[in-house]
Amino acid sequence: MKNDAQLQRDVMAELKWDNSIDASRIGVEVSDCVVTLSGHVDNYSQKWNAERAAQKVSGVKALAVEIDVNLPGSSKKSDTDIARTAENVLEWTSNFPRNHIKVMVENGWITLTGEIDYEYQRELAVSAVRNLMGVTGVSNQITVKPTLLVTSVKSDIEAALKRRALTDSGEILVTVHGGTVTLTGVVHSWSERDMVIDSVWNSAGVSDVNDNISIVN
């Protein structure tokens, strides 16, 4: 099990490893394996990439993000311009039913709402607008329309987890209610947790996932 000092070194190294991140502007503190990122970056993409980089490090139990996005003058855009650009980008993305996603922008922060058919569309919508100039943050409030779950969805998910060897047998409990899947149990890294959740989202009919998984070293 890593101590806090080792975990801090590993997170800092991971940040430096990612060329899209200016690691010199991000501070890393660790207490009881809870990592806090702080500092100031020039765009939201760097903040998001820093979060993802920290989550990849083995031993991270939780992550607090206190990074501010301070846009340089050349990157600042009005909320109207950001909203118009975001709507155009989403319209150009053929994976979305037209007019199913609404865009709201306040102080550079984009909020996406609406209802779509699949989880991958929900994630793709955020990816489409995250790197736009002037964006300071993104809230994804898009929902997935529940579809009829086949009776074997629980066993299908459990079989997928076992097939992909994402975790030891019996460590993850899967319960299904309507389109909602609840996961409880333990994994041994943040990346393993993400893979488990991704596997569940790939199952037909899943509209929501309650993540009650604990990370233990």
URSULNOR-V332287 format. One record per pair of residues at least 4 apart in sequence whose ideal C-beta (glycine too) atoms are under 7 Angstrom apart, sorted by the first residue. I is the first residue (numbers start at 1). GAP is how many residues later the second one is. D is the distance in whole Angstrom. If there is no record, write none. Layout:
I&GAP&D + I&GAP&D
//
This chain:
1&216&4 + 2&4&4 + 2&5&5 + 2&57&4 + 2&215&7 + 4&4&6 + 4&26&4 + 4&27&6 + 4&29&7 + 5&4&7 + 6&4&6 + 7&4&6 + 7&23&5 + 7&26&6 + 7&28&7 + 7&52&5 + 7&53&7 + 8&4&6 + 8&20&5 + 8&22&4 + 9&4&6 + 10&4&6 + 10&47&5 + 11&4&7 + 11&17&5 + 11&24&6 + 11&43&5 + 11&46&5 + 12&4&7 + 12&11&7 + 12&16&5 + 13&4&6 + 14&4&7 + 14&39&5 + 14&40&7 + 14&42&6 + 14&43&5 + 15&6&5 + 15&8&4 + 15&11&6 + 15&35&6 + 15&38&5 + 16&7&4 + 18&31&6 + 18&35&5 + 20&26&7 + 20&29&5 + 21&25&6 + 21&28&5 + 21&29&5 + 21&32&6 + 22&19&7 + 22&24&7 + 25&14&5 + 25&15&6 + 25&16&6 + 26&11&6 + 26&13&4 + 26&24&6 + 26&41&7 + 27&11&4 + 27&12&5 + 28&7&7 + 28&9&6 + 29&7&5 + 30&4&7 + 30&5&5 + 33&26&6 + 33&27&7 + 33&28&4 + 34&27&6 + 34&28&5 + 34&30&7 + 35&19&5 + 35&25&5 + 35&28&5 + 36&28&4 + 36&30&6 + 37&13&6 + 37&17&6 + 37&28&5 + 37&29&7 + 37&30&6 + 38&28&4 + 38&29&6 + 39&28&5 + 40&28&5 + 40&30&5 + 41&5&4 + 41&6&5 + 41&26&6 + 41&28&6 + 42&4&7 + 42&28&7 + 42&29&7 + 42&30&6 + 42&33&7 + 43&26&6 + 43&28&7 + 43&32&7 + 44&4&6 + 44&25&5 + 44&86&6 + 44&91&5 + 44&92&6 + 44&93&6 + 44&94&7 + 45&4&6 + 45&85&6 + 45&86&5 + 46&4&6 + 47&4&7 + 47&20&5 + 47&22&6 + 48&4&7 + 48&82&6 + 49&4&6 + 50&4&6 + 50&17&6 + 51&4&6 + 51&12&7 + 51&14&6 + 52&4&7 + 54&6&6 + 54&9&6 + 55&5&6 + 55&8&6 + 55&135&5 + 56&135&6 + 58&131&5 + 59&158&6 + 60&130&5 + 61&154&5 + 69&67&4 + 69&68&7 + 71&4&4 + 71&5&5 + 71&63&7 + 71&65&7 + 75&58&5 + 75&59&6 + 76&58&6 + 77&4&4 + 77&5&5 + 77&56&6 + 77&57&3 + 79&4&6 + 79&26&4 + 79&27&6 + 79&29&7 + 80&4&6 + 81&4&6 + 81&53&7 + 82&4&6 + 82&23&5 + 82&26&6 + 82&28&7 + 82&50&6 + 82&52&5 + 82&53&6 + 83&4&6 + 83&20&5 + 83&22&4 + 84&4&7 + 85&4&6 + 85&47&6 + 86&4&6 + 86&17&5 + 86&24&6 + 86&43&5 + 86&46&6 + 87&4&6 + 87&16&5 + 88&4&6 + 89&4&7 + 89&39&5 + 89&40&6 + 90&6&6 + 90&11&6 + 90&35&6 + 90&38&6 + 91&7&7 + 93&31&7 + 93&35&5 + 95&26&5 + 95&29&6 + 96&4&6 + 96&5&6 + 96&20&7 + 96&25&6 + 96&29&7 + 97&19&7 + 100&14&5 + 100&15&6 + 100&16&6 + 101&11&6 + 101&13&4 + 101&15&7 + 101&24&6 + 101&41&6 + 102&11&5 + 102&12&5 + 103&7&6 + 103&9&6 + 104&7&4 + 105&4&7 + 105&5&5 + 107&29&7 + 108&26&6 + 108&27&6 + 108&28&4 + 109&27&5 + 109&28&4 + 109&30&7 + 110&19&6 + 110&25&6 + 110&28&5 + 111&28&4 + 111&30&6 + 112&13&6 + 112&14&7 + 112&28&6 + 112&29&6 + 112&30&5 + 113&28&5 + 113&29&6 + 114&28&5 + 115&28&5 + 115&30&5 + 116&5&4 + 116&6&6 + 116&26&6 + 116&28&6 + 116&29&7 + 117&4&7 + 117&28&6 + 118&26&7 + 119&4&7 + 119&25&6 + 119&82&4 + 119&87&7 + 120&4&6 + 121&4&6 + 122&18&7 + 122&20&5 + 122&22&6 + 123&4&6 + 124&4&6 + 125&4&7 + 125&17&6 + 126&4&6 + 126&12&5 + 126&14&5 + 129&6&7 + 129&9&6 + 130&5&7 + 130&8&6 + 144&63&4 + 145&62&7 + 146&32&6 + 146&33&3 + 146&61&4 + 147&32&7 + 147&58&5 + 148&57&6 + 149&4&5 + 149&27&7 + 149&30&6 + 149&56&4 + 150&54&7 + 150&55&7 + 152&4&5 + 153&4&6 + 153&23&6 + 153&50&6 + 153&52&6 + 154&4&6 + 154&20&6 + 154&22&5 + 155&4&6 + 156&4&6 + 156&47&6 + 157&4&7 + 157&17&5 + 157&24&7 + 157&43&6 + 157&46&5 + 158&4&6 + 158&16&6 + 159&4&6 + 160&4&6 + 160&39&5 + 161&5&5 + 161&6&6 + 161&11&6 + 161&35&6 + 161&38&6 + 162&7&6 + 164&35&6 + 166&26&6 + 166&29&5 + 166&30&5 + 166&33&7 + 167&4&5 + 167&5&5 + 167&20&6 + 167&25&6 + 167&29&6 + 171&14&5 + 171&15&5 + 172&11&6 + 172&13&4 + 172&24&6 + 173&11&5 + 173&12&5 + 174&7&6 + 174&9&6 + 175&7&5 + 176&5&5 + 179&26&6 + 179&27&6 + 179&28&3 + 179&29&6 + 180&27&7 + 180&28&4 + 180&30&6 + 181&19&5 + 181&25&5 + 181&28&5 + 182&28&4 + 182&30&6 + 183&13&7 + 183&17&7 + 183&26&7 + 183&27&7 + 183&28&6 + 183&29&6 + 183&30&5 + 184&28&4 + 184&29&7 + 185&28&6 + 186&27&7 + 186&28&5 + 186&30&5 + 187&5&4 + 187&6&5 + 187&9&6 + 187&26&6 + 187&28&6 + 188&4&6 + 188&28&6 + 188&29&7 + 189&26&7 + 190&4&7 + 190&25&6 + 191&4&7 + 192&4&7 + 193&4&7 + 193&20&5 + 193&22&6 + 194&4&6 + 195&4&6 + 196&4&7 + 196&17&7 + 197&4&6 + 197&12&6 + 197&14&6 + 198&4&7 + 200&6&6 + 200&9&5 + 201&5&6 + 201&8&6
//
